[in-house]
Amino acid sequence: MKKNLKLTHLDEKGMPKMVDVSQKADTVRIASAHAKVSMSKEAFNLAVSKGGKKGDVFGTAKIAGIMAAKKTSELIPLCHPLNIEGCDITFDPDEKENTIIIISTVKISGKTGVEMESLTASSVAALTIYDMLKAVDKSIEISEIYLIRKEGGKSGLYTRRKEKGVQEKGV
């Protein structure tokens, strides 16, 4: 366990600050995040058939997630604005469970990581699925938002350990 752990976004007086990354080296940084959307059979069938009232659910959610990754620093106060070099979002529908697993992967060459951008992308993609299908099912549930993997930078590689049979697909 690391000694002298402290929150990097607080100054010596405990006030919020943006971390100074000016002395860090640019490295390739990649992060992947997960989200799960559970819904009724009717809503699920509309999502996978591209038959929702608002159009292509997955296509719209993918664009929304990518846009969200690019705007993360406008949403999360102390995040650095980043030049996103790559962002992909995949959807894995499970007909037996009426769920959709969302995996977002974001890539940059820079001084700070892209975990928040990937988490934001998955979250907003999930929220967009809800918005697209809420007319059919207001009980849609968004859950299991977490970081799957990050690489690059001083802290190196992090991979979430598998829990309770969760399969991280698309990574």
N, C-alpha and C positions, 0 to 999 in steps of 0.2 A: 504494500500500500504506500502511496506517495505521502511524504511528509510535507508540512507547510502548505496544505491545500487552501486555496483562497479563490474567491470569485473574481474573475478577471474584469468584469464589467462594473466593479466598484472601486472608487478611489480610497485613499487612506482614511477619509472621513466617512466612508460608507455611502457616498453619493454616486449615482450612476455616471458612467463615462464610456466613451467608445474606446475600445482597445487600440493602442497604437501598433500598427503592423508595418510601419515604414522600414524597419530594419530586417524584416523577414525576407527570405528569398522566395522568388516565384517558383512554384512547383505545380505539377499536374495534380489536381484534386478532383475526386469523384465521390459522390454520395448517392446512395439508393435508399428510398423510404417506402413504407408499406401503409396501406389503408384498406379497410374492409367495409363494404356496404351491403347490408342485409335488407331484404324487401319481400313483399308478397310475390306469389307466383305470377299474378297478372302484371305487376310492374316489371318483374324480371323478364317476362316474355316480350314486353314492349321494348325494353332496353336492348335485348339481343336481336330483335327483329327490325330495329331502326324505325319502329312504328309509333313512337311517342308523338304527342300533339306538337311538341316543339322541335321535332326532327331527330337527327342522328345523335343519340345520347352519348355514345363513346367518342365520336368525332368532336362534339362540342366540349365534352369534359377534357379531352386531350388538349385542345387549344386553350381552354381556361387554365389548366394546370401549368402549361408552358408559360402563359402570360403571368401567372402568379409567381412562378420561379423568378422571372425577370423583375418583378416588383417587390420582392421580399423585403428589401431595405426600406421601402415605403410603408410597410405594414408592421415590421418588428423594429422598434425604435433604435436599438444599438447595433443592428446589422450593417455591415459595410456594403455599399453599392458594388456589385460585381458585374463583370463582363462575362455573362454566360456564353460558353462556347459550344455547349451541347446539352440538349434536354430531350429525354424520351419518356413517354408514359405508356405503360401497357395495361391491359385489362384482361383478367382471367375469370370469365363467368363460370360459376358452379351451379349447374341446373338442379342437382339434388338438394342443395342447401339454399337456393335462390340468393346467392351472394356473388359479389364481384370483388375480386382482389385487384387492387391498384398498386402498381410498382412504378415509381418515378426514379429516374437516374439523371443526375445533373453533373456536368463536367466543366471545369475551368482550368486555366493556368494562372495562378495568382498567389497572393500572400495569405489568404485566409480560406477556410473550408466552406463547403457548400451544403452542409447538413441542413441548415434552416431552409435553404432554397428547395431542397428535395422534399423535406417534410411539408413545406408550404404547397408545393406542386401536388403532392398526393392528397393533402387535405382539401384544396380547392377543387381538384378533380372530383373528389367524393361529394363535396357540397353541390357541385354542378349536376351530378347525377341525381341527387335529391331534388334540386330545383326542377330538373327536366321531368321528373316522375311524380312529384308531389300531388298533382291533380288526381292520380290514380291511387296513391298510397302515402298518406301523411305519416305513417308509422315507420318509414324507412329509418334504419339505424346505421350510423357511422361509428366504427370502432377500430381498435387495433392500429392506431397510427403510431408508427415507430420507425426509428432508423434501423436499417438492415445492415448497412456496410458503409464505411468511409475509408478513403485512402488518400495519402499525400500529407505533406507537412511534417512538422517535427514529431507529432504524436504517432505518425505512421498509420498502420492498418488497424481498423476496428471491424470486427464482424460479430453481429449479434448471434448469440448461441441459439440453437433451435430449442423451442419450448413447446411442450404439449402437442407434438406432432405438427406444428405449423410448418408448412412448406413455403419457402421463399422462392417463388418462381420468377423467371425473367431476369435473374441476376447472374 
